[in-house]
Amino acid sequence: LYFRLYFNYGLDQVRGGDYDLFAAVVQRFFAALSECNVRPFVVLDGGMDQTDKKFTTLRERAESKIREAHSLSRGLHGCVLPLLSREIFRQVLCELGIPLVQCISEADFEIASLARQWGCPVLTNDSDFYIFDLHGGYLPFAFFEWENIGGKGPERYIPTRRFTVNRFCSHFNHMNKQLLPLFAVITGNDYTPAKITEMFFSRVEFERVPRGRGNQSNARIEGLLLWLSQFASPVDALEEVLEILGGQRKGNMRTQLLERIQDYQLPPHSSLAQFFSSSQPALPDIQMLPAALVSQPEWLLRGVASGRLPPLVLDVLVLQRTILIAQVENCRLPSSHEASLSIRKTIYGLLLLERAVQGNAGRGQRGKGRGGRGTGGQSGRSPGSSGACFVEEFDRLDLGLKKTPVEVHLPDTQPKLKLDALDKVAVPVRLKLLLGTLGVMEYVLQPLPPHLCLPLCVTHFWKNSSKPKPSPSLLQSLLLGLVYGELCRRRALTGDPLYSCAGTASVCERLNQLRLNSGQRRGLNLSVAHSLSQWQSCMWIGIYLNQILCFPLSEPYTAWLYSGTLLHGLEAALRGGLLAESLLAPAPAAVHLYSILFGAVMDFSGQGHGPAPLPTAGSSKGRGRGKQGRVGGGRGRGNRGRRGVSHDTGLNNRFGMLAVEDEWDED
């Protein structure tokens, strides 16, 4: 869902994303549902599948995204979701109180099971839902006109089109709907090797398909459906398919196809129902967990299920592997994710070291779970090592995807925390680990608003770890972006002193006028884009570390931290000689906040010196010493509502051509 909401509304992809505008789209979407008395339940994908049956597909997609990001960096076309979009979506849902749950792995099966149990429709853009037999039907997002609400009063509605399996099968000689899973497997889903699909179609000649079934018709797909409709049962059809594929591997082929078909067989009851019926985050069904998660502490499992802990946690715990998300950057330079490597190492250490020290014999093993047998460990130990623990990272190298084993360790100077009781460790101890990882002294945070402490810590870390080093104009543009976000956020709060402040409105307007056009692909400053991608990588993983440490720092309002079109425009203006002071002058509160932020990121203590002086684009670092202050820890901010709906819908709609005009119910 969040993919479609971002991509369908022309939001920036080239300069790292406009998260404030994205959050507004998400809010409008759920407001439209509420206006029509639609109660949404959101289900998000979790980590990678424990059996590795989809890993080849995931790797190919990651490689494709690297190429698309490179294309965008050259002013060409591509489709890359900005790095923090998922976190923005989750936060907005929590603020709105939308029920949300995160699955252990891919959500399709769990969503379909829940929809079947409740008899409700599923809104997504995933073509697998053409195959699931759901009483409430499937609502393809492409036809969900949520901005075109009709009706009046209590009878307001959203025009859409509803797909049902029964109506669909009636268009193909009333074929047995139990044949559809076989159809999906033959046609090629995320788990079917492409060579099987191509082998089958190369050996079968279908009858000519009559024209006129709609402009999305595809002769090969319709030919296969008509061919399958001649069989009374899926058993007969499978035998014929095996005869066609044939060869000496017939037995192995049967096993593969039956396993894939089984993925579409829904149970009578969904394991997700408990999450939406409980006032507290429920625990996942232990019998459905991979072996590596069975022994994990309850606080962690509840955090995963509620979405408060990211899929990265699952990938590291279950597979000791992660695929880092591609960004628009300079592909001639090392990946922007190299800037945040030391933060990731701390996360890996927290999640894995205790198990490694205990000599857990189950490292790298898989549990049963849904999907059958697991595979042997592929990550845990580096070749030739006897005791070291490693995580496999897949990240960009030039225009390809490279696997790198990252040794897991925590610095000797950091407190050794046990994962089992991490939620019970005193806040100052957890805070020490977080600040030590980011290289920040606690006194620096004393004058900061609590929700800006983490962004400033990350910015300080980025300033020192990124290569090449950020320019003064870029650092100032980031801080001005934080000021802009804070002013805009507070201006929307009734009762806030800045709510009706004319000076604040003037500053926001001045800054906003410097935004670049989101549709402007050419003329990208690649060095600025690369440096800001490094900042986003640090912010992304810094947010995750704070979550895993149970929020020793307050959770930031992430939607207001970064706007790519604004920051690129600000950087160009500051580099051209415009002074930050001239932009902020109408609002003393803005000047004061900027001075505090600049002082914090440059190591001013705020004690005895007053606020840091406003710098110019060419100013050098200021330093100061001061008395240590206290920073209160928190459990995060706002209503961290539980659960969630729609998973990553995917961008490749394999069966989208099946829709024909008379297959739909108009609702």
N, C-alpha and C positions, 0 to 999 in steps of 0.2 A: 504493500500500500504506500509506504513512504517513498519508494522509488517512483511510483507513478505520480504522486502528489508533487514531487520535486521536478520531474522531467516534463510534466504536462503543462507547466505554467511559466516556461521561458526563464527560469531562474539561472543565475550564473553558474557555469561549470568551469570556465577557463581560469578564473582568478581565485579559486578555492571556495566559492560558494557565498551566498548571501543568506545567512542563517536567520536573521531577523525577518526577512521576507518569507522564508520557508515556514517559520513558526506561525506567521500570520495565516498562511495558506492552510496549515494543519488545523488551526483554531477555527477558521471559517468552515472547513469541511465538517468537523464534528458539531459545530453550531447548526449547520444545515440538517444533519441527522436529528439533532434534538428538536429542531423546529417542526420536523415531521413525525415526532414521537417514535423515532427509530432508536432502539437501545443497542449500541454496539458492544461487542466483546472482541478484544484484539488478541491475537495469538502470533507471537514472533518466533522466527527460526532461532535455534540455539547454535550449538557447535557443529563441526563436521561429523558426518556419519561414522560411527565407531568401526564399521566393517570395512571402510575404505572403498566400498563399491562405487562411490561417486567421486573419488579423489581425482581420477583422470579428468573428469568433466570440470571440476573446480580448478584444477591446474590450468586447463586450457582457457577457462574464462579469465583467470588472473593474467595470463599471457596476453589475451585479447584486450583486456583493460589497459595494460601497459602500452600497447600500440595505439589504442584510442586516446589515451592521455597525451601521448606524443603528438598525435595528429592535432589535437586541440591546441597544443603549445605552438604549433606552426600555423595556426589560423584556419585549420581545416575542420572537418566535421568529426565528431566523436560523441560518446555518451559515458560520462564518468560521474558517479555520485560523490559529492564532496565528503570528506572524511568524517566530519562530526554530525552528519545528517541523522544517522540512526539515534544518536544520543539526544539530539534535539527533539526528535519524534517521541522518544520515550518520556522525556521531561514534560513535554506539553501534555501528553496523555495523563501523566501523574498529576499535573496541576489541575486538569479538568476533571479528575476523578473517574476517568474511563477505565473500566476493568481490563487488566492486561496480564497475560501470562507468557513466559518464555519457555519454549520446549527444550529438551536436552539436545536434540539434533533437529533435523528438518521437520517443519510443522505440518506439511500437507496431510499426512495420514491422520494426525491428531485433530486437525481442523475438520476434516471430512467426518471423522468418527463423532465429534461433538455435534456437528451440524445434523448428522443423521439422527442422533439421540434426541436432540431438541426439535427437530423438524424445521429448522430455520435455514434461510439461504446463506450462501457464502459469497462475499464480495472480494474478488481478487482478480488478478490477470494471469493466473497460472493455468496453463492449458490442461494440466492433469485433472482439473475439475470438470472437464468435459466427460471424463470417464467414470468418476464416482457417481453412484446412483443415490442422489440426495432428494428427499421428499420436498425440501424447500427450494431446491434448484441452485443454480450457479449464476451469479450476476457478474459478467465480465466488466471490469472497471471502465473499459473503453466506451461502454454504452450507459454508464451511470451518470446521468446529467444532474449532479448535485448543485450546480449553480443555476439551474433552471427550474426552481421549485414551482409546482402548480397547485391549484386548489386554494381554499380559504379556510381560516380558522382551524378547527380540529381535523379537517379533512385534507390538510396540506400533504403533498406527496412529491417524491422525486421520480421523474420519468426514467425508466430503465428497461432493459430487456432481460428476460429470465430464461435460462437454458435448462431443459430437463432431458434426462436420458430417454425416457419413454417417447417423448415427441421426436427426438432425434432418430431413434431406431425406426420409427414409423416411416421415415423418409427413405429407408433402405430396406425395402421389402419386409418391414416389421421384423427385422433381425433380432435374434436373441440377445438381450442386453448383456448377458454374461460373456459374450464374445468380445466386448469392448476392451477389457484388460489385455487380451491377446493382441487386439488391434494396436493398442498403445505400445506394447512391447515390440511388435514387428516394425511399427512406424519409426520407433526410436525415441526413447525417453532418456532421462539423465543417466540411467543405469545400463542401458542396452548398448553394447559396442556397435559403433557405426558399421563395422564390416559385416555384422549379421544382417542389418537392415539392407545394405547394398547387395549382399549376396542373395537375399530373398527376392528383391525386386528385379534383379538381373535374370532370375530363373523363371519368373512367372509372367505370362502375357495376359493381361486383363481384357475384357470386352470393352469396346468403345463406350464411353460414358456420354449420355445425352447432355446436350448443352442446356443452359437456362436455369441452372441451380443457383445463380447468384454470382456476383463478380469476385467472390473469394474462393470460388470452386477450384479444386486442384484434381486433375484427371487421375493421377496416380493414387491419391488418397481415396477418392470416391470409388475408383476401380477396386481397391482392396476391400472397402466396406461392402460393395456389392458381391465380391467374391466370397467374403466371410458369411454373408447372409444366406448362402446355400446350405450351411451346416446347422444341424439342429442343436448341437451342444458344443461347448468349448473343447471337450475331450476329442471329438471327431476332428475339429478344426486344427487342434494342436498336432495330432498325428499326421495330418496332411502337410502341415508346415514343416514338421520334422522330416518327412519324406522328401520335401523340396530341398531343404537345407542338407539333409542326408549326410553321406560320407561316413568315415570311420568314427567320427566324433558325435554320433547321434545321441549316445547316452549322456555325454557331457552337455550337449546342447539342450536336451530335455531338462536337465537339472537347472541350467541357467534360466531357461524360459519360465519354468515353474516358479522359481524363486522370485523372478521379476513380476509375474502375474500375481503372486501372493501379496505383493505390496498394495494391491488395489482391493483386497478383501477386508472389509471393515467389521470390527467386532460389534456386538449389540450395545455395549456401553463404552463411554469414553473416559479415559483417565483424567481428562481435563476438567470434567464437570465439578470435581471437588474443589478446584482452585477458585471457581467462580461462585461457589456456594458458601465459602468460608469467609469470615470477617478478617481472618489473619492469613498470611501466606501459608499455603499448605505445603507439605513435603511431597516430593515425587514418589511414585510407586517404586519401592526398592527393587521389586522383581523386574522392572523395566530399565533399571539403571545399568550402565556399563560397570564392569568390575571395579575400575579405578575410582568410581564415585560412591560405591556402596559404603565405604568406610569414612567418607568425608563428613565433617561436622554438620549438624542441623542448620546452624546459622548460614553456612555457605550454600547449602541446598535450597534453603528458603530464599536466599538472595538471588540465586540463579533463576528460580521459578518466578519470582516477582519482577525480574528484569533489572534489579538493582546491581547485579553483577553481570558483566558482559560475556558474550560467547567465547572471547579469548580465554577466559578461565576454564571453560569446558574443553577447549582444544588442547590447552596445555596439560590439564589433569588427565585427560583420556588418551590423547595421542602423542603428547609431548611434541607438538607441531603447531605452527601457525602460518597462515598466508597473509602477509602484510598488504594493505589496500593501496592500489596505485593512485598516485596524485599527478596533477599537471605540474611538471617541473622540468628542469634541464636534464635531459637524458644523457648528456655527455658527462655529467657529474655523478658522483655516487648517489645512491638513493637518499631521499630526504629522511627516511626512517633511520639512517645511521645516526642522526643527531640525538635520537631518543633511546639508543641502545642500552645505556646504563640504567635507565628507568625500567626497561623491559626485563633486564637481568634481575633487578630487585623483585619484580613480580614473579618471575620464574622461581627465584629462590624461596619466596614466601610459600608458593604453591607446592614445590617439589622437594626442597632440601630435607625436610623432616622425614619424608618417606624414604629418601635416598640414604640418609644417615642410619635409619632403622634397618637398612638392607632389605627393603620390601622386595620379595621375590616376584611380585606381580607387576613390576614396572614394565610398561609397554604392552601388557596383556589386554585383551578386550573381553567384555562380558557378553552375554548372549543378547539380551535386549531384543528389540524388533529388528528383523532383517537377517536372523540366522547367525552363523558362526562368525566369530571375530578373526582377525588376522594376527600374526605374530607381531611383536614390538618392532617398530622401524626406527625409533628415535632414541630411546632412553640412554644408550651408551654409545660413545664414539668408538669407531673401529680401533682396536688395539688398546683401549683403555679398560681398566678393571674396576674402578670405583667412581669415576667422574660421571656426573649427570648432565645430560645435554637436552636442549630443545632444538628441533629443526625449524629454522626460519626460511620461508620462501619469500624472496624480495627481488626487486628489480635490479638487474645488472645490464647496463646499456639498454637494449630493447628486448631483453629476454628475462626469464625468471630463473633465479639461482637459488639452490638449497645450501644453507650454511648452518653447520652445527654450532650452537651457542652454549658455552659451558655455563652451568647454573651455579651461582654462588652469591653470597651476601658479603659485603665488605666487613672485615674484622672489627671496624670501628662502629658498626651498627648493632643495635640490640637484636638478640636472637629471639624471635617470636615464634611460638608454636601455633600452627594453623588451627588446631582443634579448639583453642581457647582464645583466638585472636580477638573475638568480639568482647571478651571480658577484660582484656588488657587495658590498663589506665590510659586515658587520652594522652597525657604528656609523653608516654613511652611510644605510642603509635605515631604521635606527631614528630618525635625525634627521628624516627626512621624515615618518615616522609620528607622532612626538611633536610635531613642528612643526604638523602638520595638526590634532592634538587640543589644541594649546595647553598642553602639559605640559613642564615642565623635568625633565631626566633624574634629577636628585638626588632628586626626590619619590618615585621608585620604589625607592630603595635598600633600605628596610626591608621591602618587600612580598614575599610569596611569588611566585615567577615567574609562576604560572598566574593570579594575580589582578592582575597589572600592567595588562593590557589592559582588563579591566572597570573598574579604578579610573581609568585614563586617559579612558575613554569617559564615566564618571560625572562626572569633572571637566569634560569638554567639554560634556556635557548641562547641567550646573549653570549654565554660563555662556552657553549658546546657546539654551536653551528659552525660549519665551514662552507664557504668563506664567512667571515664575521659580518653581521648586519651593519649597514651604514647608519649614521645618526638619524638621517631623515626617515629611514625605515622604522627604527626603534620609536621615534616620536610619532609616526603615523599609527603604529600599533597602540600606543598609549592614548592618542587622540581617539582612536576607535573605541577603546574601553570607556573613555569619558562620554563619547556619543551614546554608546549603549546604555550606560548608567543614567544619563539624562533622559533618554527616550523612555526607558523603563519606569523611571520615577514620575515622569510627566503623565503617565497613564494611570497612576494611582491616586484616586480621589482622597483628599486629605493630606497628601504629601506637600511640603512647602513649595516644591517645584511644579506642582500640578498646573497652576495658572500663572507661572512666572514668565513675563514677557521676554526677559533677557535670556532665559533658558531656551525658549522657543526660537529666538533669533539665532542662538548658537547652533541649535540642531539644524535649522534651515541652512545656515552658512556651510556647515559640514556636509549636509546632504547634497548641496549643489555641486560638490566636488566629485560625486559618484560618477564613475564611467558607465556607459551604456552596457547593460548585460549582454546585449546582442552583438557587441563589437568584439569579434574574434581576433582580428588582426591587430598588430601593433603591441602585442603583449611584451612587457618588460620581463624577460625570462629570468634574469638574476633576482628580481624582486619576487617573482612567482616561486622560485626555488627556495628562497629564504623563508617566505611565508608558509610554504609547504613543510619546511622543517619545524616552524613554530606550531603548525597544526598537529604534526606528528607528536611533538612534545606535549601539547595540550591534551590530545587524545589519550595518550598512554598515562599522562599525569592524572587525568580524571579517573582512569581505571585503577591506578594505584591507590588513590584516595578512597575509592569505593571498596577495594579489597581490604584496606585498613579500617573499614567501618567509619569513614568520614571523620578523621581527626580535624580536618578543615571543613568548613561549610561548603556545601555543593554550590558551584557558581550557576548563575543564570546563563547557561551556555549559548542560548540564542542571541544574546547581546554582546558576545565576546568578539565576534569576527564577522565582518562583511567585506568580501573580497573586492567588489567594485568600489567601495568607499576607501579602503586602505590603499589600493593602487592609485586612486585619484589623489588622496592625501599625500602619498609619498612623492608623486610627481610635482605637486604644488610646493611642498616643502623643499624638495631638491631644487626647484626653480627660484627659491628665495622667499617664499611666503613664510611668515612667522606664526608659530602656534599661538602666540599671545594675541595677535590680531584676530584670530578666529574665535578665541574664547573670551575676549575682553568684555562683551556685553553681559556676561554672567559670572560674577565673582565666585559663585559656588563651583563653576566649571574650572576656573583658574586654580582654585584651591585644590580641587580633586586632582587635576593634572599634576600640580606641584608635588602632591603627596605620592602619586604613582611613580613619577620620575625619580623622586628621592629614594623610594623603596627599591626600585629596580637597579639603581646605581649605588646602593648600599648606604644611602643616607639613613641615619638612625632616627631622625625626627626629635632627638632629645638635645636641647640646648642650642640648636642651630635654627630652629624654626623650619618652616617648609623649604624644600629645595627651591633654588631660583629657577625661574622658567628659562629653559635652554633655547638656543637657536640651533639651526640645523648643523652648524659646524662646531657646536660647543663640545668640550671634552668632559670626561667623567668627573663627577664630584664625589668625594668620599667623606665620611664622618664616622665618629665613634659615639656610642651612646649606651645608656643603661638598658639592660634587658627588660622587656615587658612581657606580659602574659598574653597568650592567644587562647581563647576559649574554643574547645572542640565542640563539634555538634554532630548530630546524626544525619546531617543533610538538611535540605530546606524544603519547605512547601509540603503539599500533600503528595507523598510518594505512593500513590494509589497502587494497587496490586496488579496485577495481570495485564493482558493485552490482546489485540486482535490481529489482524492481518499480518502475515509474514511477508518476507521478501518475495515479491510476486514474480521476480525473474523477468528478463527482457526478451527472451526467445520464446515466442508462443508457438509451440510445435504444431498444435492442432487447431490453430486459430482459423485456418481456412475451412473448417467444418461448418462454420456458421452460415446458414442460408436464411434468406429473409423470412420465409414462412415457418422457421423453426422456433421462433421466439414468441413468448408471451409478452404482450405490452402491459406494463404495470403502471 
